[in-house]
Amino acid sequence: MQRFPLTAAVAATLVLAGCAGGMHTRVAGQVEGPNATAQLEPTRGNLTRGMVHFTQMGDTVRVQGEILGLAPHSEHGFHVHEKGDCSSGDGSSAGGHFNPHNTRHGMAMGAEHHTGDLPSLNADAKGVARIDVKISGIRVGSGMDDIVGRGLIVHRDRDDFTSQPSGNAGPRLACAVIRRK
């Protein structure tokens, strides 16, 4: 039987193929961990809807999504809320911002903020907002900062990032429960 040397390229291919079938995959040099999704549905009297994906990537979570039915050229507060409950019709059953560390509300990547503070959504001329950011301080599927089972809310107004406890972002246009994939 003839033996062939295992080249670095072949070894790397085998490692990546092995990872693809498991819980983690490698993308652009970074290992992806657990995933979750949130199917945003309109609250009573609103049209806002969309899908948001959360992917654990080391110490950050990639947040990707598309939200439709917003006012053209508008800005909206966007937050993870403490309860995965959208049963109230107006989104209030999702409770306040997810804040396990009892901190002040602020910008998602600012010095002090709630775990549930996310960057604002900015709608284009057609009322569509797209988001693709990496956030530190949240987790998918483990730990105190785990967002799985929490609510995801799109607010009517822009978040001022200073008013307490919620940035004066107004009524809730859409609600979802974040679910592990």
Sequence and secondary structure as in RCSB ss.txt:
>XXXX:A:sequence
MQRFPLTAAVAATLVLAGCAGGMHTRVAGQVEGPNATAQLEPTRGNLTRGMVHFTQMGDTVRVQGEILGLAPHSE
HGFHVHEKGDCSSGDGSSAGGHFNPHNTRHGMAMGAEHHTGDLPSLNADAKGVARIDVKISGIRVGSGMDDIVGR
GLIVHRDRDDFTSQPSGNAGPRLACAVIRRK
>XXXX:A:secstr
       HHHHHHHHHHHHHTSS EEETTEEE  EEEEEEEE TT   EEEEEEEEETTEEEEEEEEES  TT E
E EEEES    TTSSSGGG SB  TT      TTSSS  TTB   EEB TTS EEEEEEEES BSSSSTTB TT 
EEEEESS   S STTTTT  SEEEEEE EE 
